[in-house]
Amino acid sequence: RGKSSRTITFEQFKEALQELSKKRFKDKSDEEAVQEIYKLIEGKAPIISGVTKAISSPTVSRLTDTSKFTGSHKERFDPSGKGKGKAGREDLVDASGYVSGYKHAGTYDHKVQGSK
């Protein structure tokens, strides 16, 4: 595969296994070595190595508890604690014509047609 390529095809994967089998099982024939490699990987999924583990210490949980945030930081998270993304960082203009505290926005047409 090329240096800039991040993926390989299944055929390239099988070729790599054949090359590895020759190095790993030098004392066996090529076909036996390939079969041994297949036995090693049979039924296993790819693993990710070198990934940082999540830490669950009281200090980390206290620092990441969004219910204790104050000021503008608490606006960055919804009630479940999930980040709001861009809406939490910037003041997005609501040009709907309703004030921010009005709970029944968009129901005017329904009310007008309901009274006829």
C-alpha positions, 0 to 999 in steps of 0.5 A: 500500500502507499504511504498516504493510504490509510486502508487496505483491501481484503486481497492486500490483507491476505497478501500481508498474512502470507508474508507474516506467516513465512516469517512467523512459522519458518519451519513449516511449509508455506501452506501450513504457515498460512493455515496457522496464521488463519487459526491465530486470527480466527474469530477475533476482531481488530483491536485498537492499541494505545488508546487512553483509558477513561479515568473515573476518579472523584476529582475528574467526575467533579470537574466534568459535572456540568450541573456545577458550572456557573455563568456562561459555562452552564449555557454550553450544556443541555440538561443531560450534560451533553455539549450544545456545540456552536449554539453553546459558544456563540449567541445565535440570533433568533429572528422568529419575532418572539421574545426568548421566554415565550413558550408557545412560539409558532402557535398563532395560526393554530389559535386563529384557525381554531376560533373560526 
